[in-house]
Amino acid sequence: MYTIAKEFHFSASHQLNGLPLEHQCARLHGHNYIVELILQSETLNEHGFVVDYLELKPFKNFIDDTLDHRHLNEVLDFATTAENLAKYLYDWAKQRWSQVTAVRVSETPKTWAEYRP
């Protein structure tokens, strides 16, 4: 199995509703997010790629146009946890590239959430 991954970055604010008021994530705050798109294939295409990294530009464009420098609570209709963001981005990417196997989202240098069916 061949595996490739590409990293994408965006900055956004959010807050998690329903948490106790003293919980830091209940307050409005922001992150410099890192998203990792992971693709796998048992075979390579005619050029020797799982997918050419250049073909992933629409994913970057989607993140830039939809999420970057936005308040996520205003553009998404679900709780804006890293876990839910990973699933949301996985679903978007999987519709375009069958080789997508997982998406990871980091809000801080020490934390990652991954969605992998």
N, C-alpha and C positions, 0 to 999 in steps of 0.2 A: 504494500500500500504506500503510495506517495502522499505526502502531506505538505501543504504550503500554508503560510499565514501572512497576513498583511495587517499592519497597524495603522489606525486612523485616530485623529485627535479632534476634540471640540470642547468648547467651554460653554457652560450653561448654568442657570440657577434652577432651584426647585425647593419644595418643601414637602414633607410627608405628613399628610393630614391624618388625624385619628390617633396620633401618638400622644403620650402625656406631655403637657406643656413644658416640663423641665427637660425633655429629651431634645438634644441638640438638633436632630433632624426634623423636629417639628417647626423649627424656626426657618425663615427664608435664608438660604445659603447657596453657594455655588461650588462647582468642581471643574477641574481641568480633566475631562474624561479621556480615557484611552480605550479604544475599541479594537479588538483583534478579531479579524475574520479568518476562519480556518476552513480550508477546503482539502478534500482527499479524493484520490482516484486510484484504481488498480492499474490503469493504463495512462500513458501520456499521449497528448495529441501529436499531430504530424510535426510540430516544432519542438517536441520534447518537454512540453509544459503540462501541468495539471490544468491550469488556466493562466494565460498571459496576465501578469500583474497589471498591464495597461488596460485590460478589459474590465478591471475592477473600478475604474474611474467613476462609473455611475453610482457606486456605493459612497464614495467620497462626496460626490455632488449631492446625493440625498442627505447625508449627514450635515453638510454645510448649509444646504437650503432649508432643512427642516428643523435641525436641532441647535446648530452653532449660534451662540450668543442670543439664546432665547430663554424664556422662562418656561421650563418643560411642562409645568402644570397648565399652562395656557395652550400648548400645542398637542398634548397627548391626553387621551381620555382614560387613563389608568394610573394607578399609584406609581410614581416615577422612581421606583427602586432600581438599583443596578440589575437585579434579577429580571425584572419586567422589561427593562431596556434591552437586555441581551436577547430575550425572546422576541421582542418587537423587531429588532434589527435582523435576527436570524430569519424570521418569517419573510421580511422584505427581500433579503438576499437570496433565500432558497428559491423564491419564485423566478429568479434570474439566472442562477447558477446551480445546477443539480449537484455539483460537487461540494457545496457548502455542508459542513458537518457540525459546526459549532460557532458561537459568537461569545467572546469574553468582553466584559465591561469592567473597567477600573475607575473608581472615583478618587482613590488615593494611592500613593505609591505602595501601600502595604495590603490593599484589598482588591479582590477580583470576584466577579460573579460570572458564571458561565451557563449558557443554555445549550444543551446538546440532547436531541431527542433520543 
